[in-house]
Amino acid sequence: MERLKGAFIVGFLRLFALLPFGVAQRLGAFAGWLMWKLPNRSRDVTRINLSHCMPELGEAELNDLVRRTLLDTGRSFAESACAWMWSPHKTVGLIREVEGEHLLTEALAAGKGVVAITSHLGNWEVLNHWYCLRAKPIIFYRPPKQKAVDELLQRQRTQLGNKVAASTREGIISVMREVRRGGAVGIPADPEPALKSGVFVPFFATQALTSKFVPNLLKGSEAQALFFHCVRLPDNSGFKVILEAAPDALYSKDEYEAVACMSAVIEGYVRRWPSQYMWSMKRFKKRPEGEQRWY
């Protein structure tokens, strides 16, 4: 059954990617509108997360942000389907602006390792192709449940000669080795880790269990950390890639300080583009001791 389900998903993605980008994006927004109008898990989780993280919002403001978030979630899915199926160069052609590219150029030239940190904001699949055109990084990721979809993503994300590493012990070791030898890696910093692998730090108006992987990766190395994001332009015509050097606090030997710094930087980006963040992700499953579960 899982194999059949995976084949169906891959087949649907292939058909969807045949559409012109604008049409695919509008269909994605329509799917998001349906998520807004009809009862479903994504709408429920989005509302729960936003109500906890932004308690200052009034009911009307909250409803509007939930609506805009789900529309952008639909757009992100449609854009990702295209990015998975198109050639990387065609996908990168959708990027209209780049800010801070010199930071990557300089970091690569130094040859001491590059740790690219991103989050589930905007479109990370488009960002992946942009990054891999300029480096040959190992991209760290959490595999989907369907094997056929995972195989598809591995093929599509490695078209430019880079590698991927699943979030397993072997994958973690391969990323660490790459950084130690002065190579480049890409890591999404916001998936919720296991309790032993994270620490609770501030994120908006709550505490979020956040991975210690990036700060630990930077310890004992001379690698440079950069924050990478690819956000959708206001007119939905394409994307802007933004690179930012990590603050000094991310390199702190104090584990809590380093993780809290990483969380604060990501929060800053999400506050600028709140509807483009994947609030439908169950980011806050684990809660500090004594706190009630959200979901």
C-alpha positions as CSV (number, residue, x, y, z in Angstrom):
1,M,0.0,0.0,0.0
2,E,2.8,2.4,0.9
3,R,4.5,1.7,-2.4
4,L,1.3,2.4,-4.3
5,K,0.7,5.6,-2.4
6,G,4.3,6.7,-3.1
7,A,3.9,6.0,-6.8
8,F,0.7,8.0,-6.9
9,I,2.3,11.0,-5.2
10,V,5.3,10.9,-7.6
11,G,3.0,10.6,-10.6
12,F,0.9,13.5,-9.5
13,L,4.0,15.7,-8.9
14,R,5.2,14.9,-12.4
15,L,1.9,16.0,-14.0
16,F,1.7,19.0,-11.8
17,A,5.2,20.2,-12.8
18,L,4.1,20.3,-16.5
19,L,2.1,23.4,-15.8
20,P,3.4,26.9,-16.3
21,F,4.8,28.3,-13.0
22,G,2.1,30.9,-12.6
23,V,-0.7,28.4,-13.1
24,A,0.9,25.9,-10.7
25,Q,1.3,28.6,-8.1
26,R,-2.3,29.8,-8.4
27,L,-3.5,26.2,-8.1
28,G,-1.4,25.9,-5.0
29,A,-2.9,29.0,-3.5
30,F,-6.4,27.6,-4.3
31,A,-5.4,24.4,-2.4
32,G,-4.4,26.6,0.5
33,W,-7.7,28.4,0.3
34,L,-9.5,25.1,0.6
35,M,-7.4,24.3,3.6
36,W,-8.5,27.6,5.1
37,K,-12.2,26.9,4.4
38,L,-12.5,23.2,5.2
39,P,-11.7,21.5,8.5
40,N,-8.3,19.8,8.4
41,R,-5.2,19.2,10.4
42,S,-3.1,21.8,8.7
43,R,-5.5,24.6,9.6
44,D,-5.8,23.4,13.2
45,V,-2.1,23.2,13.7
46,T,-1.5,26.5,12.1
47,R,-4.0,28.2,14.4
48,I,-2.6,26.5,17.5
49,N,0.9,27.5,16.7
50,L,0.1,31.1,15.9
51,S,-2.1,31.6,18.9
52,H,0.7,30.4,21.2
53,C,3.5,32.2,19.4
54,M,1.7,35.5,18.7
55,P,-0.7,35.9,21.6
56,E,-0.8,39.7,20.9
57,L,-2.9,39.1,17.8
58,G,-6.6,39.9,18.0
59,E,-9.1,37.3,16.7
60,A,-9.5,39.1,13.3
61,E,-5.7,39.5,12.9
62,L,-5.1,35.8,13.9
63,N,-7.8,34.6,11.4
64,D,-6.2,36.7,8.6
65,L,-2.7,35.4,9.3
66,V,-4.0,31.8,9.4
67,R,-5.6,32.4,6.0
68,R,-2.5,34.0,4.4
69,T,-0.3,31.3,5.9
70,L,-2.3,28.5,4.3
71,L,-2.4,30.3,1.0
72,D,1.4,30.5,1.1
73,T,1.7,26.9,2.2
74,G,-0.2,25.9,-0.9
75,R,2.0,28.0,-3.0
76,S,5.1,26.5,-1.4
77,F,3.9,23.0,-2.2
78,A,3.2,23.9,-5.8
79,E,6.6,25.6,-6.2
80,S,8.4,22.7,-4.7
81,A,6.7,20.3,-7.0
82,C,8.1,22.3,-9.9
83,A,11.5,22.5,-8.3
84,W,11.6,18.8,-7.8
85,M,10.8,18.1,-11.5
86,W,12.4,20.9,-13.4
87,S,16.0,21.3,-14.3
88,P,17.9,23.2,-11.5
89,H,18.8,26.0,-13.9
90,K,15.1,26.6,-14.8
91,T,14.2,26.7,-11.1
92,V,17.0,29.1,-10.3
93,G,15.7,31.3,-13.1
94,L,12.8,32.2,-10.7
95,I,15.2,34.0,-8.4
96,R,15.0,37.7,-9.1
97,E,17.2,39.1,-6.3
98,V,20.1,38.0,-4.2
99,E,21.4,39.7,-1.1
100,G,24.7,38.9,0.6
101,E,26.1,36.5,-2.1
102,H,29.6,37.8,-1.4
103,L,29.4,36.2,2.0
104,L,29.2,32.7,0.5
105,T,31.9,33.5,-2.1
106,E,34.3,34.6,0.6
107,A,33.5,31.7,2.9
108,L,34.1,29.2,0.1
109,A,37.4,30.9,-0.9
110,A,38.6,30.6,2.7
111,G,38.3,26.8,2.4
112,K,37.6,26.3,6.1
113,G,34.1,24.9,5.8
114,V,30.7,26.5,5.3
115,V,27.6,25.6,7.4
116,A,24.5,27.0,5.7
117,I,21.6,27.3,8.1
118,T,18.0,27.6,6.9
119,S,14.5,27.1,8.1
120,H,11.0,26.2,6.7
121,L,10.5,29.8,5.5
122,G,9.8,30.7,1.9
123,N,10.9,28.0,-0.5
124,W,13.9,25.9,0.6
125,E,13.8,23.7,-2.5
126,V,14.5,26.6,-4.8
127,L,17.2,27.7,-2.3
128,N,18.8,24.2,-2.5
129,H,19.3,24.5,-6.3
130,W,20.8,28.0,-5.9
131,Y,23.2,26.9,-3.2
132,C,24.2,23.7,-5.1
133,L,25.0,25.7,-8.2
134,R,27.7,27.6,-6.2
135,A,29.0,24.9,-4.0
136,K,28.9,21.1,-3.8
137,P,27.4,20.8,-0.3
138,I,25.9,17.9,1.6
139,I,22.3,18.7,2.3
140,F,21.0,17.4,5.6
141,Y,17.3,16.4,5.5
142,R,14.6,14.4,7.2
143,P,13.4,11.6,4.8
144,P,9.6,11.5,4.0
145,K,7.7,8.3,4.9
146,Q,7.1,7.1,1.4
147,K,10.2,5.4,-0.1
148,A,9.3,6.5,-3.7
149,V,9.1,10.1,-2.7
150,D,12.4,9.9,-0.8
151,E,14.1,8.3,-3.8
152,L,12.7,11.1,-6.0
153,L,13.9,13.8,-3.6
154,Q,17.4,12.3,-3.4
155,R,17.6,12.2,-7.2
156,Q,16.3,15.8,-7.7
157,R,18.4,17.3,-4.8
158,T,21.6,15.9,-6.1
159,Q,21.4,16.8,-9.8
160,L,24.3,19.3,-9.5
161,G,26.9,16.9,-8.1
162,N,26.2,17.5,-4.4
163,K,25.1,14.9,-1.9
164,V,22.3,14.5,0.6
165,A,22.5,13.0,4.1
166,A,19.4,11.7,5.9
167,S,18.9,12.6,9.6
168,T,20.4,9.3,10.8
169,R,23.6,8.5,12.7
170,E,25.4,7.8,9.4
171,G,24.1,11.1,7.9
172,I,25.2,13.1,10.9
173,I,28.7,11.6,10.7
174,S,29.0,12.4,7.0
175,V,28.0,16.0,7.6
176,M,30.5,16.3,10.5
177,R,33.3,14.9,8.3
178,E,32.5,17.3,5.5
179,V,32.8,20.3,7.7
180,R,36.0,19.1,9.3
181,R,37.6,18.7,5.9
182,G,36.6,22.2,4.9
183,G,33.5,21.4,2.8
184,A,30.1,22.9,2.6
185,V,26.8,21.6,4.2
186,G,23.2,22.8,4.4
187,I,21.1,22.2,7.5
188,P,17.5,23.1,8.3
189,A,17.6,24.3,11.9
190,D,13.9,24.2,12.9
191,P,12.7,20.6,12.8
192,E,12.0,19.5,16.3
193,P,14.8,17.1,17.5
194,A,14.7,14.3,20.1
195,L,14.9,15.6,23.7
196,K,18.5,14.5,24.1
197,S,19.5,16.3,20.9
198,G,18.0,19.7,21.7
199,V,17.4,22.4,24.3
200,F,14.4,24.6,25.0
201,V,15.1,28.2,24.0
202,P,12.8,31.2,23.3
203,F,11.0,31.3,20.0
204,F,8.4,34.0,19.7
205,A,6.3,34.0,22.9
206,T,7.1,30.4,23.8
207,Q,9.8,27.9,24.3
208,A,10.8,25.6,21.4
209,L,12.9,22.5,21.6
210,T,15.7,23.3,19.2
211,S,18.5,21.2,17.8
212,K,22.1,21.5,19.2
213,F,23.5,20.0,16.0
214,V,24.7,23.3,14.4
215,P,26.4,24.7,17.5
216,N,28.1,21.4,18.1
217,L,29.1,21.2,14.5
218,L,30.9,24.5,14.8
219,K,32.8,23.6,17.9
220,G,36.3,22.5,17.2
221,S,36.2,23.7,13.6
222,E,37.0,26.9,11.7
223,A,33.9,26.7,9.6
224,Q,31.9,29.8,8.9
225,A,28.1,29.7,9.6
226,L,25.7,31.6,7.3
227,F,22.0,31.9,7.4
228,F,20.3,31.2,4.0
229,H,16.7,32.0,3.1
230,C,14.7,32.2,-0.1
231,V,11.5,34.2,0.3
232,R,8.7,34.8,-2.1
233,L,8.4,38.2,-3.7
234,P,5.3,40.3,-2.8
235,D,3.9,39.9,-6.3
236,N,4.5,36.1,-6.4
237,S,6.6,36.6,-9.5
238,G,9.7,34.8,-8.1
239,F,12.0,34.8,-5.1
240,K,14.7,36.7,-3.3
241,V,17.7,34.8,-1.7
242,I,19.1,36.4,1.4
243,L,22.4,35.4,3.1
244,E,23.5,36.7,6.5
245,A,26.6,36.0,8.5
246,A,25.9,34.3,11.8
247,P,26.3,36.4,15.0
248,D,29.2,35.7,17.2
249,A,26.9,34.2,19.8
250,L,26.3,31.2,17.6
251,Y,30.0,30.2,18.1
252,S,29.7,30.5,21.8
253,K,31.0,27.6,23.9
254,D,27.9,28.0,26.0
255,E,25.5,25.6,24.4
256,Y,22.3,27.4,25.5
257,E,23.6,30.8,24.3
258,A,24.5,29.4,20.9
259,V,21.2,27.6,20.3
260,A,19.2,30.6,21.6
261,C,21.1,32.8,19.1
262,M,20.2,30.5,16.2
263,S,16.5,30.5,17.3
264,A,16.5,34.3,17.6
265,V,17.9,34.8,14.0
266,I,15.3,32.5,12.6
267,E,12.5,34.3,14.5
268,G,13.7,37.6,13.0
269,Y,13.2,36.2,9.5
270,V,9.8,34.7,10.3
271,R,8.6,38.0,11.8
272,R,9.4,39.7,8.5
273,W,7.6,37.1,6.5
274,P,5.2,35.4,8.9
275,S,2.8,33.9,6.4
276,Q,5.7,32.2,4.5
277,Y,6.7,30.1,7.5
278,M,5.4,26.5,7.7
279,W,3.2,27.0,10.7
280,S,1.3,23.8,9.8
281,M,4.4,21.9,11.0
282,K,4.0,20.3,14.4
283,R,7.0,22.3,15.6
284,F,6.1,22.2,19.3
285,K,5.1,18.6,20.1
286,K,7.5,18.4,23.0
287,R,6.9,20.9,25.8
288,P,8.9,21.8,28.9
289,E,8.3,19.7,31.9
290,G,4.9,20.4,33.5
291,E,3.5,22.3,30.4
292,Q,0.4,20.9,28.7
293,R,0.8,19.4,25.2
294,W,-0.5,21.6,22.3
295,Y,-1.7,18.9,19.9
